Amino acid sequence: MSQEYTVPGEVVETAEIPEPGAVTIVVPTFNESANVRQLLRQITEAVPARLPCEVVFVDDSTDDTPEVIEKAAQDCPFPVTVLHREKPVGGLGGAVVEGLKAATSDWIVVMDGDCQHPPSLVPDLVATGERANAGLVVASRYIKGGSRAGLAGSYRVAVSRGATWLTKALFPRRLHGISDPMSGFFAIRRSAVTAEVLQPLGYKILLELAVRSRPRRVTEVPFVFQDRFAGESKSTAQEGLRFLRHLAGLRAASPVARMIGFGLIGLTGFVPNLLGLWALTAAGMHYVPAEILANQLGVAWNFVLIEHLLFRERRRHRRWWDRAGRFALLANADLVLRIPLIALFVHQLHLGVLSATALALVTTFVLRFAGTEALVYLPRRGREKPGRGSTAQQGEPCEQTS
C-alpha cells in the first residue's frame, strides 16, 4: 500500500499523517476523478473556517483519481492524504476501515466522494457529538429536516427504504436510535472504533460499525441527500447481493443465530433432495440408491448456503475441498446415526415411533451443527495467533452507492 502526504504546492512521501487535526474526513473513492476537485472545493469553503481538519482519501480507482486529488490538494489549506490500495480488500467498507486506522483526530467523519454528502454539515456532526457526548453521529435522511432527494428514481428509493426496514428488523436493539442505518455519512469518535473486530463486505460500513463496535451513545442530525455532481451511481445487483451476504454474516455472529440459520438452511435442502429423488426414481432407479444420491444434492445445496451466509468469515481456515468433504461426511453420518437412535428411543425409552423420530431429528441436528462448527470451520490448532483479526474477501472494489 502506498501513502502520500500532500500539502499546498508539494507532494512528499511519508509513513503516517504527521499533524493531527480536529477532525479527519475519510473519503473512499472508486473512479471519482470528475468529483474530487468539487468535493475538496466544498470542504475548503465549509469546514476549515469552523473546524481544523485533514482529509484522507482511500482510493481503489483504476482511473486517474489519485493524480487528480494530488493536483487539487495544492489549493487546499489543510493536509490531504491519498492511500491507494492495489488490492481493494472488503470493498468500500474495507477502504473506510483503512481510513479509520490512518486517522489521527479524535473525531472521524466518513463521507462519499461524489458530492452527495454536503461537507457543510461536517462541523455540525462533530458539534452535535460533543454536546450529546455521543460516540456516533449519523447524518439521516429520514428524520425531520432530512430528505432523500438525491436518490435517482423510484427504484433506488424503494431499494433504500427496503434495505433500511430489513436491517432495522434484524437488529432492533443494536440499531435503536438510528433511523438511517444505510447512511454513508456519519461522524464517529476514534475511541469508539475497534478496527480489529470489523469485517466489512461491500459499501454499508455504518451498519458494520453500529453492530460490531457498538458506540456507547448514538445521535442523529438531518441532512438532504444531494444530486451526484458527476458520473453515475455504481450501485449494482452484485452490490445488492453482497449487502445481503454481509447482513446474513452480521446476523449470524452469535451461536444461537447461527444455529437457527443452520436449521432454516437445512429445511431448504429438502427441496433439491426431493426433486432429485423424483427425477431419479422417474428414470427407473431403485429408491434406495436414488435416496442416497438425492441426499447429496441437498448436502451440496446446504453447503453452498452455509459457506456464504453463516461461515463466510471462517472459510480461510481450511481449503474449500477440505471443508466440503468434512461437511458431506457429517451430513451423511446424520442418516446413518438417525436409524439406531430411533431404535434406541423406541426400545429403551419406550417412545412412540413419531416421538422417537422427532427426538432423533433434533439430536442429530444439534450434533451436526456442533460438528460443523468444530470440525469444518474452527481454525486448526496452532494455525491462528491469538488476537489476530480476520481478513475480508479480496478483489471487491470500493464502490460508492446509497
Summary of the structure (lengths in Angstrom):
residues: 402
radius of gyration: 25.4
end to end distance: 27.1
largest distance: 87.0
contacts: 1357
relative contact order: 0.12
helix: 50%
strand: 12%
